[in-house]
Structure formats: C-alpha cells, structure tokens
Amino acid sequence: MILRKVWGSVWSRSSSGKDSASHSAIQVPLSPSSSSSLGAFDHLPMDILIQILMLVEPRDAVKLSLTCKAWRCLGGDNRLWIFYLQCSQESWDSIFFAETSLRSGYPLRMLSSQSGELSFMRIYGQRARVPGSIIIDGGSGYCKFGWSKYASPSGRSATFLEFGNIESPIYARLQQFFATIFTRMQVKPSMQPIVVSLPLCHFDDTESAKASRRQLKTAILNVLFDMNVPAVCAVNQAVLALYAARRTSGIVVNIGFQVITILPILHGKVMRQIGVEIIGFGALKLTGFLKEKMQENNITFQSLYTVRTLKENLCYVALDYKAELSRDTQASMKIAGEGWFTLSKERFQTGEILFQPRLAGLRAMSLHQAVALCMDHCDAAGVTGDDSWFKTVVLAGGSACLPGLAERLEKELHDHLPSYICNGVRVIPPPCGVDSAWHGAKLISNLSTFPGPWCITRKQFRRKSRLMW
C-alpha cells in the first residue's frame, strides 16, 4: 500500500510538467545514482528496495519502471526479474541454462548474465508471450507427446518407426502417426509449431548413413508441412536428453528398445566423426532375461507387460555384484489382476547383463567398455584444448532409470580408464526419467526466442527443397 502511494505521488509529479523529460528517460537506462527521486524510498539501500518490489506483481513492477528514471533503473534490475522467473512453474536452473545456452539457436552461442547481454525483464516478458508448441518425442519403444506448457507429456503411443503397417511407405506411416497424435490431442496442426525428436538411427559418419538421416528428416518435415504445420523444430533425441541435464556437451548413453547407443556430443552436435559406439542389445533383452529367470523359478505371469512392470519397479543395479549375491534381496509387488509377485536375485541379475553380457549368453561389449572406448576416442581426437567436455556421461532411456546404474557405471569407468582420463568423470542418471528427451524439447519450446532461431517454416523448407532439386 505504501509503495502504491509513493508510485502515485511520483506519477503525479512526473506527469505535471515533466512529460517530455519522463518520455526521454524511458528510452535510456540510467544508473541507480540518477538524480530522479524514488520519493519516500530515496534513502533505502538498493537491496532493501529490491526486496520490497518482490512483494508486488510483475505487471506493477513494470508500471513503476515507467514513472521516472530512478524507478526505471530499479524496476529493470535483473535480481528482481530473476526472482519472478524463480516463481514460475519451471525450475530456475533450467530457465537459466536455456536462456544462456540455447536462446541463439544452432550453432549454440553461450551468453553470460554478467556481460550485459541478457535482460531478465525482457526475457520474462518474451517468455510470457511464447505461444507454446506440441512436443513429439518419437522414442525407440514408445512415443511421448504433449503441450510444451504442461509439466509432463499428456499421452503415449507406439513410436513412428513401428507405427501402422511396417511394409507401408514411410510417408504414409508418418502421416498416419502424426494425424493420430493430433486427433488424440484435439488440435489443428496449423495452429502451433511442432518440436519433434529425431530417432537414433544410421549412426555412422559414412555418406550413406548421412543420406539416410537426411532422407528421414526430410520425410518428417514433408509430412508435417503437408499437414499445414506453420514451423517445425527437429532435434536429435540424444541431444535433447543432454539439454534436459542442462549440458550442451558430454556423452549420452541411450538404452533404447533394441540397442544401446553411446554418442559423444560437443556444443549440441553429435560428433560422429569421433565415433558412435553401439551395443547390440537393449531394453527388450533386459525384459527377456528377467522373463527367463522368472520362468526358471516357476513364477507365472500373463504377459511381457507384467515382466516389464516388475523390471521397472523392483529391479536395480548392484554396486558390487559378488557381494550382492550373498545378501537377502527379496521384494514383492502387487499387480492389478494378477496378484503378488516376489523376486529375489533376479532383481539385480537383470541389470547385471549390462556389465556382464555373457550372463545372458550374449557376445557383446559391456556398457562400461563401450563408454570407456568412446572416451578414449574423444581424448585421442583432441577437438578442443579442454578434455572436460566428454567427462560428463548422461544416461537416457527407460531402462537407464534402474536404481544404482549411474553409480555402478561411474565406478567401473574409474576402475578401467587411465587416471588422466577418469579424473573428473561423472555419470548423471536420466534427468527427467523416461521423459528426458521430451523435457529437453520443452526447454527449447519455452525459450524467450522461440520459435525464431530453432524452427524452419514451411516457406523456408519449400525454398530449400527447390534449391536442392
């Protein structure tokens, strides 16, 4: 109430003969030492004034900043608008990462909040006006979709790589896939931009692999623009998972449905020329191995879905496999319509095949061997003067959420890598669980600069296609 009275008195004073001076003051930001008065607040320290302004709504802070030079400088203080952003639904760490690392689009350009490049007052206003988008994360097992303004995906379906008749042309399958999602969400494709994740496939750096990736991306864009989508942002799934962990560089370990991929990423770009490692089994094999163990122990179940549910809720990765064998690890779970299930050693034996594939009769590299090989290639490539970029490992995928996996992988890497490489290595669990890539896309969708630098419009795509032909 006091602040409103002061604001009223300052407004009356400024409007009774200093209109032109006030108008010119709005154009140029001034320092707090400006001769313009803050009224009854003149003798209060700046920190206290900021604390007082935090008690009013953002729109009232904007009104105050229009009254005079001093109030404008105070109302535009970054500390005030950082506080308002911290009160929003998204975490401040995610907002800060996105606005300093992703706002310029690709190629990424880091901005510093200390350099004067960022005004969080402007960012707050721009984020409030961002229209939002539909996010479609194709996934390798199933697809997640929903509005970017929502806290999490609103629906799930089969991934478009397995959607519809597999023998049908890719265009027809993609068209049916996107039409189904738009119908489920009850939206018109022409009303909002689309952010879509590009699946992890055609991993090599060969010309044929590049052509295959380009062909798939072009097919996705063609289908969406034929459905009158105004703009599309298409980003690699692993890159989105990395963004969800608030990183732009690192190694992403994606435990997919069929295979495990280890991708080195530098400044948002998958470094295929360094080498992408592939392990020839994935989440489906883990579920199958648990199924075999349950059958060996005469545990009956109705479907593979039951086994997968038990894997997701009861299984974990042991830090020390041999020591875990001597412990009592029995745990039970009730599944609707089927009753109670009790698992014991199967709980940690399932995840152990990631580190000892031979337990499942597989001839494949172990997870830590593949990640160590990728790190060794990154170190040998010497693409930057600093080797810290590949020492953050981010896990992604549903089976990567197994408790204990991050700790075990980090331990194995420290045991197997030379000291000059393993020093500083850190393994991060899936930052947003099974929806990490979706949340990475959400960071882009809610950027103050979205859709501008991240999206391609229908007109730009058609022009580019004509130039290619």
N, C-alpha and C positions, 0 to 999 in steps of 0.2 A: 504493500500500500504506500509506504514511504517512497519507494522507487517510482511508482506511478506519479505521485505528486511532484517529485523532482523532475521527472520526464515532462510533465505538463508545464511546469514553470519554465523549463529550458526551451520547450517548444514554443511557448507564448513569446518568450523573449526573442527567440531567433526569427519568429515569423512577423514581428512588429517593426521591421525596418532593416532586417539583415537577410532578406530572402536571397538576394543575389550572392551575398557572401557565403550563405549556407549552401547554395546550389553549387558554387565553385568548390566548396570544401568536400562535397560528396565525390568529386572527380579525382581527388588526390589524397591517398592515405597519409596521415601525419603521425608523428611520434606522440607518446603519452605526455611529453613535455609541452605540448601545444598550449598556446595562450587561451584557447577556448575553455570555458568553465564547465565543470561537471556539477555545478550547483552545490548542494549541501554535502556532496561526496568529494569535494576538492582535496580535502586533507587526509583522505583514507589511502592506505597503501594499495598498490595495484593488485596484489594477491587477494586482499580482502574484497576489493571491488569485483574481481572475477568470481569469487565465492558468492557474492550477492546476486550477480547476474545468473548464476547457475540455478537460482530459485525461480526464474521466470521461464516462460515458454520460448522456444526458438524464434517464433514469429514476433514476440515482444522485444527480443534482443535485436532483431533486425530493425524494428521501428525506432528503438533507442539509437541505433547507429546512424539513423538519418537525421537526428536532431541538430548535431553540431560536430565540429572537428574532433573534439576530445572523446565524445561518446562513440563516434565512428571508429576511432582507433581502438577503443576499449571493446566495443561490440564485435569487432573483427578479429579479436585475439584468438590465436589458434587453440590456446588452452580451453577456452570456453566451448568451441565447436568440437574439440576432441571429446569433451565431457558429454555433449549432446549425442555424438556418434556412439559413445560408450553405452548410452541408454537405449540404443536401438536393439532390434532382435538379434542381429549378427554380433559375433564377438569382436571386440576392438582389435585384437591381434590379426584376425582375418581381414578386417577392413583396412588396417594399416598396411599389411602385406600387399593386398590387391592394389591399393591406390599408389603405393610407392614402387611396385614391381611390374604391374600388369596394365596400367592405365594407358600406356602409349601403344599397346598392341604389339604385334610381332614384326620385326625383331624387338625383343624386350630392351627397355632402357630404364635403369634404376634412377629413381628420384629421391631426394633427401628432404625430409620435412624441415631440416635446419637450413637448407640452402635458399629459402625464399621462393622455391619453385611451386610449393603447394600452399594453397589457402584452404583450410578445412571448412571455413564458412562457405566458400564457393562449392567445395566438394559435397557438403551437406545438402545444399540446395539442388545440385545436379543429381545426386543420388535419389532425392525425393521425386524428381521428375522422370527418372528412368522408367520406361514403360513396362519392363519385365519381359520375360520370354518363356517359351516352352523348352525344357531341357530333356533331351532323349539320349540316355546312355545305353548304347547297344549291348554292352556286356558280352561275355563269352558263354554264360549259362542262361541268363535271362536278362531282359531289358528293364530299366527303371526310367520312368518318365514323370513329369510334373511341372508346376509353375515355379519359376525362379524366386518368387516372393514367399513361397512356402518353406517351412523348416526342413522338410524331407520329401522324397518322391511320393506322389499320390497314387501310383499304380505300377504294376509289373506285368510283363508278358514274355513270351519266347523271344529270343534275340532274332534280329532280322536275317542272320546267317542261317537260321534254321526255321524261319517262319514260312508257312504255306508249303506248297509243293516244291521240294528241293530241285526237281527236274525242270521247273519253270524258269524262264529267263530272269536274270537278276533284276531288271527294270520292273517286271510285273510283280515280283515278290516284294521289292522295296515299296512299290506303290500300294500294295495291299497292307503292308506293315504300317506305313505312316498313316494311311486312311483309317486303320483300326485304332491307332492311338488318338487321332483327332476326334474320332467318334466317341471313344471312351471318355475323353476329357471334355466333350461337348463344346468344342471350339472351332472357329473357322480358321483355316490355315492362313488366310490373307490378313489376319488381324494383328499378328505379332511375330517378331523374329524367332528363329529356331536355333538353339545351340545343340549340336549333335556330336557325340564322341565317335571317332574313327576307330574301328576294331584293330586289335593287334594281329596282323597277318602279313604275309610276304615280307619277312623280316630282313632279308639280305640287302646288301648295298649294290647288287647287280642291276644292270639295265632292265632286265625282265621283271625283277621284283619292283623296281621303281615304276615301271609301266603298269603293273598290276595294281599297285596302291593308287596311282593316279586315275586308273580306269574306275576303281571302286568309288573314289571320292567324286569323280565326275558324274557317275551314275546316281549317287545320293543327291548331289546338287541338282541334276537334271530333274529328278522326280519331284523334289521339293519346290523348285521354281515352276514346274508344270502345274503344281497344285496352288500356284499364286502366293507362295510364301514370300514376304517382302525382302527378307535378308536372312542369311544363314552364316553361322559360325561353326566351322568343323575343326575339331582339335583331337589329337591322338589321345586315347584313353589313358595311357601311362603318364603322359604329360599332365593331364587333368588330376590324376591321383597325386602327383608330385605337388601341384598347386594347392591341393587340399591340405597337404602337410606344411604349407607355407614355405615352400622351397621352389627355386627355379632351376637348380642343378642338383644332380645326385644320381643314384642308381635305383631304378624301380624294379622290384621283384613282383611280378604279377602271376599269382597262382590261378590260372584260367581253368576252364572246364576240361579241356583236353590236354593242354601243355602248360608248362611254366616258362615264362619269358623273363630274361634279365636284360634290362635296357639302360645303357648309360645316356644321360640327358644333360646337356650343357646349355644354360640360358634358354630353356624351353625347347631345345632342338634335340631330337633323338640322334645320337652320334653313331649311325650305322656303319660308318667307315672305320670306327674303332672296333665294333663287333657286338652283335646282339647274341647272347647265349640262349639256347633252347634246351629244355629238359623234356623228354618225350612222354611225360605223363602229367596229369593234373588232378583237379578236384574229383573227377569221376573215378579215378583209380583209388583215391583215398576212401571214397564211399564204398567201392567194390571190395577193398581189402577188409574194411570193417564188417561188411556183409559176410565174407568168408569166415572171419573169426567168430561171428555170432553163430553161423551155421555149424562150425566145429564144436561149439559149446552148447548145441541144441537149443538155441534161442530162436523161437519162431516169430515171424513178422509178416505183415500183409503185403508190403510194397517197399521199393527202394526209397520212397519218400520217407518212410519210417526210419530207415537206416540213416538217411541224410540228416533228419531231425536229431537223432541221437548223436551223430557226429558233431553237429553244430552246438549242442547243449552239454554234452558230457565229456567229449574228447579234449585232450590237451597235449602239449609237447613237454617232455621231461627235460630238465636241465642236465641231469646225469642219468642216462638210460639204464645202466647196470645197477646203480643204486636204487632206482625206482622199481626194479623187478622184485626186490625184497620187501617192498612196502605194501601195506594194505591200501589199495586204491579203489575199493568198491564204492559205487554210487548208483543211485536209482533215479528213474524219471517216469512219470505217467504221461502216456499219450492217449488223447481222446479216442475212444472207440476201440482201443487195443489193450489198454491196461498198463501195468507197470513193467518196466524193463530195468534189469540190473546188469551193469558192466563192471569189469574189474581191470585186468591188464590191457584189455582191448582199448581202453580209454587213451593210453599213451603209446601203444604199439601202432595205432593207426597213423599218427603224425610222425612216428619214427622213420617211416619209409622215405620221408623227405631227405633224411640224413643217411639212411641205410637202405637204399632201394632193393638190395638183394633179399631183404626180409620178405618182400612181395614177389620175389623171383624176377626182378627187373634188372636189365643190364643198361644202366644209365648213370650219368653223373649225379652225385649228391648235390643238394642245394648249396651247401657251403663251398663245395668245389667249383660250381658254376659261377657263383658270385665272386669268389677269390680270383678265378680266371678273368672275369670281366674287369676287376680292379687292376689286375696285373697288366691287361691290355691298355687301360686308361692311363696307368702310370708310364708305360712304355711309349704311348703316343705323344706325351708331352705337349698337349694342345694349349695349355696355359702355363704360366710360370708358377702357379699355385696348385698343389695337388689335393687341396681340401675339397674340391668340387665333387669328387666321386666318393668321398668318405661318409656321406650320408646315404643310408640304404632305406628306402621306403617300401613297405610291404603293401600289396593290394590284392583284392580278390576275396571271395567269401571264405575259403579255407585258410587264408592268411590271417584270419581273425582267431585262429586257435590259440588259447592262452599259453604263454610260455614260448611261442615260436620266435619272437623277436629276441628274447634273452638268449635262447639256445643258439640262434644263428650268429649273434654277436660274439658269444663265447667261442664257437667253432672258428669264426674268422680270425679272432685273436690267437687261437691255437695254431692255425695253418698258414697265416700270412707272415712274411718277414716284418720285423719290428718297424722298419721305416715306412711301411705301408699301413700296418694295422693301427699305428698310433693315431688316435682321434676318430677311429671308425665308430659309427653309431647306427644302430638299427631301430627304425621307428615303426611301431605297429600301424595297421591301416588307420589313418587319422579319423575317418568317419565310418569305420566298419565296412560293410559290403557296399555302401553308397559313396565311397570316397571320390570316384570319378565324377559322379553326379554333383557332389558338393564343390569339386574343383570347377565344374562348369558354372555353378551358382555364383562363385566369386567373380567370374567374368561377366555374367549376366547382370549383376548388380553394381558393376563399376560405374563411376560417375561419367565416364566417356562412352559407355555402351549405348548403341551398337557400333558407333563410328569406326574405330580402328580395328575392330575384331571381325566384323562381318563383311561379306560380299553380297551386294544387291543383285537382283535379277538382271538389271540393266548391265552392270559390270560383268556378270557371268556370260551373258549373251555376247557382249562385245569381245570378251576374251576368247570365247569359243569360235567366233568368226575369224579372229586374227590367227588362231591356231590352224583352222582349216585353210 
